Every structure is written in structure tokens, then in C-alpha cells.
Amino acid sequence: MNSASPLRSVPPSGSATPDRRWPRSRSSVRYRRDLRGATSTAGGAAIRKGQFVARTELGDFLRARRQALRPADVGLPSRGRRRTPGLRREEVALLANVSVDYYERLEQSRNTNPSEALLGSLARALRLSVDERDYLYRLAGHPAPTTSTLSGYVDPAMMFLLDALTTVPAHVIDDRTAILAQNALSRALLGPWTDGDNRHSNVTWRWFTHPESRALNVPEEHEAIGRGYVADLRAAAARTGHDPVSEQLIADLTLVSPEFAQYWSDMQVAPLQTTRKILIHPQVGRLDVQCDFVLSTTTGQRLVIFRPQPGTATADSFDFLRALGEQSFDRS
């Protein structure tokens, strides 16, 4: 027999191809490897380009919204002529409670990663609508917030009314009674409630866990006020359904406050209603007020207004309280 190497058999047309892996040339392997690397590099570049574009749009959007606002739109005095339209960067930074340098870096699209809480503060400061707020979150790489995740954002209609109320104390609360924004008289009456964490700003939490928060209210009204907060919280929990934030708040209050646990077991369900209250302020004395609530159907937030009772000296006391607050601000 011939000792020459046998030829590879080629399957006839129509027959099944043998399960055989044909050897690949080194050049084809190298080509595929290079192709995969090029594809991976191109994909990474596309992602980085998309992130850069989003950061650029974020800065452009913040700048456009800032330039569209006048100082009067956000409750600030207009001092002299301005070379450029809109608010100054330092004014937005002040309203959002961030440093001027950080806000400038945001507008200039430098490497920043704003948190959801900061975005909420910026949306409030720039008086963004719900759609504009959601757009801001998405530009920053965050999902649009739900009711349970809102942090710092205030309905612009609520902020407009709050800025317009200069002769009475007023503030905005969410559906869990966390204070989101205060006017100057509210700060003079209650102190600053928006400078701490979420629990610090929550009226219901502080009512049942910090006895000093009741100091302004006469003792005869304590039970009715406490029951009102509990019934309001149950109504809010029913509206929002499965809300981890509300559920945790209820669980913590039940654990630390026997008074809350007792009222919660009564199963009362009712949102806060217009209520007459008597407040005793250490510097201006007795205040007879009607607590009114204005509801935003868009966000569920509420504007709380301390309206002076007719026929009392409360309106004059508010004027005195405002003067005290202005003097305190000037000294600081």
C-alpha cells in the first residue's frame, strides 16, 4: 500500500456534515480577538460619551432654569440692575443650601455626582415643575422620584404661596408631616426645622419623641393635637399603600412612644383639618391662631398657615415676631 498521507474525506452533497472542528488559522483568531477588543473599546467610549453629554445637559438645564427666574420669583429682594438675566449662582446655592463652588461645578459640567437629596433641594430652589424635576433627576443618572422617595423637593405652587405669605407664619409639609420649607415667620415662631435630617424635620416624630416640641402649645390641647397627627399618619399610609418610609416611621414611633402606640391602636383615620390653637411664645406671649391647610393635588404636599384670629392681638404680635426675626438675622 501507498504510505502517502490519506486525503480528508469531503462529505457528499446532501449528507450530514461530520461533527468535526476544523482548525482555525492564527490570523483568524487574532482578528476575532482584535474585533472583540475594538467592540469593547467602542462600547466603553460610547458610554463615556453618553455620560459626558448627560452632564453637559445637566449644566445647561440648571443654567437655563436659573436665568429664567427673577429674585422676586423666589422671595429674594432685587438689589440694583443686573448685567445678566435671572438669579445669580450664589443665590441658587443659598436657596439650595449648597456651596457656591459646588453649584458652579454642576453648571460647568465638571465631575460631580449630585445625590437625590441635593437634586430635590435644587428642584425646590429653581421652582421646577414635577416634569422638570423628573427630567433633572434623569439627567443626573437617578430615576424619577416617587412620593415615598421625595427628598427636599417642594411643589412650585406651594413655594409661590409660601413666598407671598410675609405677614403670617407658614410652612410646607409632606404627607408624613415632614416640614420641607418655612417662611421667615415660621422660623421665628418654631425655630429652624428644615436644617437637620428627615426625622428632625418631622412634626409627628418630634411631637412624640421630643417633649420640648410641645412647649408652644397649651397642655389642654396636647391630646387632641397628638391624636390628630396619628390619624393623619394612618390616612397617609392608607393612600400610599406599601411605603417602606411610612412603615418604618410607624414602627419606630410605636416602639419609642407608648402614647403614640395607644392612639394608633384606636384606628382613627383622618387628614389634618383646619384647627384653632392657642400658642404661648416666650417673647411675644399668647397667640390665637387658626391652622389652615392648603393641599397640592399634584404632590400631596400641604401648606400650613397660622392665621391670626380676628379680634385678637395676634396680628400685631406677628409683626413684632417678624421684627425680632429680622434683628436675629442681621446679627448673624
Number of C-alpha atoms within 10 A of each C-alpha: 3 5 5 6 6 7 6 6 6 8 10 8 7 6 7 8 10 8 6 6 6 6 6 8 9 8 9 10 11 11 12 11 12 12 12 12 12 12 12 12 12 12 12 12 12 12 12 12 12 12 15 15 14 17 23 17 17 23 22 16 17 19 19 13 16 20 16 12 16 16 15 13 17 22 16 13 10 11 7 6 7 10 6 8 12 17 23 16 17 15 16 23 19 13 15 21 15 15 13 16 11 14 23 16 13 21 20 17 18 14 10 14 11 17 13 21 14 17 22 24 23 26 26 25 23 24 24 21 17 18 9 15 22 19 18 24 20 15 20 20 17 15 13 17 17 10 13 14 13 16 19 22 26 27 23 19 15 23 23 15 15 24 19 15 17 17 18 23 25 27 26 25 24 24 22 23 20 21 25 24 25 24 21 23 25 23 18 20 21 14 11 17 21 17 11 10 9 15 14 16 20 21 18 24 23 17 17 21 14 13 9 10 15 17 14 17 17 13 10 9 14 13 12 9 17 18 20 19 26 27 20 22 25 19 18 21 20 12 11 13 10 11 15 13 13 19 13 11 17 19 12 12 20 18 11 12 13 12 15 22 16 13 18 20 10 11 11 16 19 16 17 19 12 13 12 15 16 17 17 14 16 10 11 16 11 18 24 20 21 18 20 18 21 16 17 15 9 10 17 15 24 24 25 23 21 23 20 22 17 11 8 13 13 20 19 14 18 23 16 14 23 22 14 16 18 15 11 11 11 8 7 6
